[in-house]
């Protein structure tokens, strides 16, 4: 059987790959760079603003924001888990 840690590492990698493909045009998805779009918070700071687990429902139901530049995302349950694992990796 695969150790839980290995599953966690793979989940974080899948979440990061999703962020790279869908979010990195506006948001910083690493620990050091600025977000390409100034108004878009770097993902490394989200956990300081609120528990990232609170994003689960929004991601599953269709995340939309008050500004039109951000596309709406609807993730399946596996993608939500991976994305949250990626965000939690910054904690």
Backbone bond lengths (Angstrom), bond angles and torsions (degrees), N, CA, C in turn:
res aa  C-N    CA-C-N  psi(-1)  N-CA   C-N-CA  omega(-1)  CA-C   N-CA-C  phi
1 X - - - 1.458 - - 1.524 109.75 -
2 X 1.313 114.84 151.15 1.471 121.44 -177.10 1.527 109.12 -83.74
3 X 1.334 118.36 131.52 1.465 119.31 177.53 1.528 110.93 -61.97
4 X 1.324 115.42 147.97 1.464 121.00 -179.13 1.527 111.20 -56.83
5 X 1.326 116.51 -36.47 1.465 119.39 179.99 1.523 111.60 -59.17
6 X 1.334 116.80 -41.16 1.469 120.47 179.31 1.520 110.67 -64.27
7 X 1.338 116.50 -39.43 1.466 119.86 175.28 1.523 110.50 -61.42
8 X 1.336 116.46 -42.50 1.468 120.88 179.56 1.520 111.12 -61.88
9 X 1.332 116.60 -44.19 1.466 120.97 -179.73 1.529 109.86 -61.53
10 X 1.322 117.01 -43.99 1.468 120.02 179.22 1.527 110.84 -65.06
11 X 1.324 117.03 -39.02 1.465 120.73 178.99 1.530 110.61 -62.66
12 X 1.331 116.33 -44.80 1.468 120.51 177.93 1.528 110.02 -61.08
13 X 1.337 117.12 -42.66 1.478 120.50 179.74 1.528 111.13 -62.36
14 X 1.335 116.69 -43.16 1.473 119.68 178.80 1.526 110.15 -65.06
15 X 1.338 117.42 -40.48 1.465 120.75 177.59 1.515 111.82 -63.37
16 X 1.333 116.34 -40.26 1.464 120.08 178.25 1.521 110.57 -66.61
17 X 1.333 117.51 -39.11 1.469 120.60 178.67 1.528 110.14 -62.81
18 X 1.333 116.98 -40.01 1.465 120.43 176.56 1.529 109.65 -62.49
19 X 1.323 116.61 -46.56 1.468 120.72 -179.87 1.525 110.97 -61.57
20 X 1.330 116.69 -40.91 1.473 120.41 179.11 1.528 110.21 -60.97
21 X 1.319 116.10 -44.06 1.464 120.77 -175.90 1.532 112.79 -74.87
22 X 1.329 117.94 -31.07 1.465 120.07 -169.44 1.522 115.91 -118.73
23 X 1.326 117.85 -18.05 1.467 119.68 -170.22 1.524 114.30 -122.14
24 X 1.336 116.50 -21.80 1.462 119.98 -169.30 1.529 114.17 -72.35
25 X 1.331 117.43 -9.82 1.471 119.07 176.34 1.519 110.65 -67.74
26 X 1.337 116.23 -25.76 1.463 120.34 -178.49 1.531 112.69 -118.51
27 X 1.339 116.45 -38.64 1.467 121.24 -174.51 1.516 111.66 -101.90
28 X 1.343 116.34 143.28 1.455 119.99 167.16 1.526 106.99 -71.96
29 X 1.329 116.03 132.18 1.459 119.63 179.71 1.531 111.04 -114.79
30 X 1.333 117.16 16.70 1.460 120.19 178.12 1.525 109.96 -124.43
31 X 1.307 116.08 -170.57 1.466 120.70 -174.61 1.529 114.44 -90.21
32 X 1.350 118.11 -5.22 1.464 116.97 -171.67 1.532 115.99 -132.59
33 X 1.316 118.34 -34.52 1.464 118.41 -171.59 1.528 112.34 -79.02
34 X 1.336 114.55 158.23 1.460 120.74 174.05 1.518 109.45 -76.93
35 X 1.321 115.80 153.51 1.463 119.51 174.12 1.519 109.17 -67.17
36 X 1.343 118.50 137.22 1.462 121.05 177.51 1.533 112.51 -57.90
37 X 1.329 117.08 -35.36 1.462 121.33 175.57 1.522 106.83 -102.71
38 X 1.301 116.26 118.33 1.460 121.83 -171.67 1.529 113.35 -54.39
39 X 1.323 118.18 -37.75 1.460 121.21 -177.00 1.534 113.25 -76.57
40 X 1.329 117.38 -12.64 1.462 121.30 -177.07 1.527 109.54 -86.73
41 X 1.328 117.51 118.66 1.472 118.28 -177.77 1.524 111.82 -66.48
42 X 1.343 116.46 141.57 1.464 118.87 173.07 1.528 108.76 -62.80
43 X 1.318 116.84 139.79 1.462 119.43 -178.84 1.520 112.36 -61.73
44 X 1.344 118.16 -27.46 1.463 120.39 -178.85 1.524 112.76 -65.52
45 X 1.345 118.06 -14.99 1.463 120.57 -178.42 1.526 113.32 -100.89
46 X 1.322 118.55 -8.98 1.463 120.08 -174.03 1.520 112.62 -59.79
47 X 1.337 117.83 -40.30 1.463 120.19 -177.69 1.531 112.31 -67.20
48 X 1.330 117.18 -16.00 1.461 120.36 176.97 1.528 111.03 -81.42
49 X 1.326 116.40 -19.95 1.456 121.30 -178.14 1.526 112.39 -91.87
50 X 1.334 117.23 -33.53 1.468 122.43 179.62 1.520 108.95 -169.15
51 X 1.337 117.11 162.09 1.471 118.66 177.59 1.532 109.78 -64.42
52 X 1.326 117.41 123.50 1.464 120.02 -175.15 1.532 112.30 -64.35
53 X 1.339 117.47 -19.99 1.461 119.94 176.74 1.525 111.33 -60.15
54 X 1.331 116.89 -24.66 1.468 120.14 -178.93 1.526 111.67 -67.80
55 X 1.326 117.92 -11.36 1.466 121.20 177.72 1.530 112.95 -82.48
56 X 1.338 117.44 -11.72 1.464 120.50 -173.82 1.521 112.55 -53.89
57 X 1.334 117.32 -52.09 1.469 119.94 -178.00 1.517 111.70 -62.96
58 X 1.327 116.37 -43.29 1.467 119.81 -179.14 1.521 111.07 -62.01
59 X 1.326 116.84 -39.73 1.462 120.41 -179.99 1.526 111.59 -68.08
60 X 1.325 116.74 -36.78 1.459 120.88 -178.14 1.529 111.66 -77.11
61 X 1.339 116.56 -34.78 1.460 120.51 -175.78 1.522 112.40 -87.53
62 X 1.302 117.11 -15.45 1.459 121.04 -178.45 1.504 109.27 118.05
63 X 1.297 115.38 96.72 1.463 120.28 -177.08 1.514 109.14 -75.71
64 X 1.304 115.02 123.32 1.455 119.55 173.64 1.515 106.73 -136.43
65 X 1.307 115.73 155.49 1.457 120.19 -176.46 1.513 109.33 -127.33
66 X 1.299 115.03 177.95 1.451 120.18 -178.62 1.514 114.14 -79.34
67 X 1.310 118.59 0.76 1.465 118.65 178.65 1.527 110.03 -120.09
68 X 1.322 116.79 139.15 1.468 120.60 -171.44 1.520 115.14 -72.20
69 X 1.331 118.79 -15.56 1.458 119.21 -177.90 1.529 112.31 -70.03
70 X 1.341 117.32 -25.64 1.457 119.06 -177.81 1.516 109.94 -86.23
71 X 1.328 115.95 122.46 1.467 118.33 178.31 1.523 110.64 -69.52
72 X 1.317 116.34 156.95 1.460 120.02 175.72 1.521 108.70 -81.25
73 X 1.309 115.87 136.08 1.458 121.81 177.36 1.511 109.49 -118.26
74 X 1.321 115.42 139.65 1.469 121.21 170.06 1.514 106.17 -129.72
75 X 1.315 116.53 116.43 1.458 121.99 -176.43 1.519 110.07 -105.83
76 X 1.339 116.11 148.99 1.462 118.40 173.56 1.532 108.70 -77.90
77 X 1.321 116.76 170.32 1.470 119.86 -172.45 1.523 112.32 -60.10
78 X 1.331 118.14 -36.28 1.458 120.32 177.70 1.516 111.79 -65.92
79 X 1.325 116.04 -42.30 1.469 120.07 178.62 1.528 110.77 -64.95
80 X 1.325 116.91 -39.94 1.469 120.43 178.74 1.521 109.36 -60.03
81 X 1.333 116.75 -48.71 1.465 120.53 -179.86 1.517 111.85 -59.48
82 X 1.331 116.66 -43.53 1.460 120.91 179.87 1.525 111.34 -65.14
83 X 1.322 116.98 -42.43 1.452 120.92 -178.14 1.542 110.54 -66.25
84 X 1.334 115.96 -42.28 1.467 119.78 177.42 1.532 109.85 -64.47
85 X 1.335 117.83 -40.81 1.476 120.53 175.95 1.525 110.81 -58.04
86 X 1.331 115.98 -42.81 1.471 120.21 177.74 1.525 110.67 -61.48
87 X 1.325 117.64 -47.75 1.470 120.18 -179.84 1.539 110.75 -62.30
88 X 1.315 117.00 -39.88 1.472 120.58 -179.69 1.526 111.61 -68.35
89 X 1.322 117.51 -20.76 1.465 119.80 179.64 1.533 111.57 -65.69
90 X 1.317 117.84 -14.70 1.464 121.83 177.73 1.523 112.22 -85.41
91 X 1.323 117.90 -12.23 1.472 120.56 -175.69 1.512 111.48 -71.44
